[in-house]
Amino acid sequence: MKKTKKIWLWIFLAMFAIPEILWGNLIKILELPIIPAYRDVQYFSDNPSIAFLLITVEIIGVSGVIYFLNKKNVNINLKLKYIFNILLVIILVMLVASLFFSYGMSQINFF
């Protein structure tokens, strides 16, 4: 992979990883023993549009990682590539479901 593509891959990975480490949406859903940095999510309950934006950024990040891992010039083992794709698609489906439920439950008005 070229240097610019690696940089974009790291940017998309950071778009997913940083919000997940700080607030841990999927960590709570999967009940992993990892504790998010900020446990208090009252801010997101008071401002649901911020939570909606945060989940959207995570979806964009995971989608970008999937895109760059599936480029033809990525030198990675085929089985490992399939495992990464399956895990990332599962994460993407969970994020889209979380986005749908947060939109449906919070009655966000965009316009």
N, C-alpha and C positions, 0 to 999 in steps of 0.2 A: 504494500500500500504506500502511496505517496505521503509525504509529510503533511500536506494540507488535509488529506482525507483522515489521517490519524488525529490531527487536531480537531476536526469536526466530530470525529467519533468520541473523543474525550469531552468535547463540549456537550454533546447529546447525553453522554453518560452522566455528566455532572448535573444536567437539567433534571435527570431522574433521581440521582443519588443524594444530592444536597437537601431537597425538600423531604425526601424519605428519611434521611438521618435526623433532620431537625424535628419533624412532626410525626413521621411514621404511620401513614395511613395503612399501608399494607402490613406493617408490623403488627398493628392492632387486629387486623382482619385475620391474619394467619396465626395469631397468638404466639409469636416468637418470643423467646426470653430476652431479646434485645430491648433495652429501654430507650425511647426517643429522647433527644436532648431537651425538648420542651414538652412536658406532660400536659400542661394546661392548654386545652383546645377551646376554651371559652371564647377566645377571640374569633375563632372560625364560626362558632355558633351565633355570635353577635353580628358578624359580617360574612354571610354565606357567599357573597360574590368573590371574596378573597380566596376562600376554599375552592370555589369553582375554578378560579384562575390558576391556583396552585396545582390542582389535579390536571388541568389542561396542559400546563407546562410539563408535568410528568409524562403525560401521554405523548406529547411531541418528542420528548427525550427518548422514550422507549421506541417510538416509531423510527426515529433517526438511527438508533443503534441497530435495529432490525435491518434497516435499509443498508447501512454500511457493512454489516456482517454478511449480507447476501450479495455483495458485489462480486463479480467474476474473478477479480484479481486478488482476493483475500486468500492468503495461504494458511488454511486451517484444515485440520482433519475433518473429513466429511461427517463422521459420527458425532464429533464434538460440535460441529456446526448445527446438526439437527437437534442436539440436546439444547444448545443455546437458543435456537429458534423456538422450540417447544416451550421452554421456560419463559422467554420474553413474550410469546403470544399469550401464555397464561396470565402473566403480569399485566399485559395490555388489556385483556378481557376483564380482569378484575378492576383495573383503573377506569375503564369505560363504564362498567356497572356502578362503580362508586360515583362517577360523574353523573350518571343518570339518576341515581338515588338522591344525591345531594341536590340536584336540580329539581327533582320532583318533590322533595320534602321541604325545601326552603322557600319555594315560590319567589325565585329571583326575577326581578324585572329589569331587563336589559334596556328597554326603550320606554 
